[in-house]
């Protein structure tokens, strides 16, 4: 059993942050030279991709939840207690 649901958008944001960190670290150690403007496409591309993936995952979750609720034909929850309709 999973402790929480899988969030692919958050995974991509984390991978984007790791990629930017690796680029900066390689530049700082002198392993390679990375121009400052190279970070902008990596950051924007990573965040844009994460947003798209998050939207797609949301739509999939909504569609599966909607199909589950339409198949539910069982009796409604108990109406006893303070929530009862008079």
PEURMO-V349566 format. One record per residue. N is the residue number from 1. RES is the residue in one small letter. SS is DSSP state (a for helix, b for strand, c for the rest). PSI is psi in whole degrees, -180 to 180 (none if undefined). Layout:
# PEURMO-V349566
N & RES & SS & PSI
N & RES & SS & PSI
This chain:
# PEURMO-V349566
1 & x & c & 134
2 & x & c & 146
3 & x & c & -29
4 & x & c & 166
5 & x & c & 155
6 & x & c & 129
7 & x & c & 95
8 & x & a & -29
9 & x & a & -41
10 & x & a & -35
11 & x & a & -44
12 & x & a & -36
13 & x & a & -42
14 & x & a & -42
15 & x & a & -35
16 & x & a & -43
17 & x & a & -40
18 & x & a & -38
19 & x & a & -44
20 & x & a & -39
21 & x & a & -42
22 & x & a & -41
23 & x & a & -45
24 & x & a & -41
25 & x & a & -43
26 & x & a & -36
27 & x & a & -39
28 & x & a & -35
29 & x & a & -10
30 & x & c & 10
31 & x & c & -34
32 & x & c & 169
33 & x & c & 123
34 & x & c & 118
35 & x & c & 151
36 & x & c & -32
37 & x & c & -7
38 & x & a & -18
39 & x & a & -29
40 & x & a & -49
41 & x & a & -35
42 & x & a & -45
43 & x & a & -49
44 & x & a & -41
45 & x & a & -42
46 & x & a & -45
47 & x & a & -37
48 & x & a & -42
49 & x & a & -41
50 & x & a & -40
51 & x & a & -43
52 & x & a & -45
53 & x & a & -38
54 & x & a & -42
55 & x & a & -44
56 & x & a & -44
57 & x & a & -37
58 & x & a & -46
59 & x & a & -39
60 & x & a & -44
61 & x & a & -41
62 & x & a & -42
63 & x & a & -43
64 & x & a & -35
65 & x & a & -39
66 & x & a & -40
67 & x & a & -33
68 & x & a & -40
69 & x & a & -31
70 & x & a & -25
71 & x & a & -13
72 & x & c & 113
73 & x & c & 11
74 & x & c & 174
75 & x & c & 149
76 & x & c & 171
77 & x & c & 162
78 & x & c & 141
79 & x & c & 12
80 & x & c & 157
81 & x & c & -162
82 & x & c & -13
83 & x & c & 3
84 & x & c & 140
85 & x & c & 133
86 & x & c & none
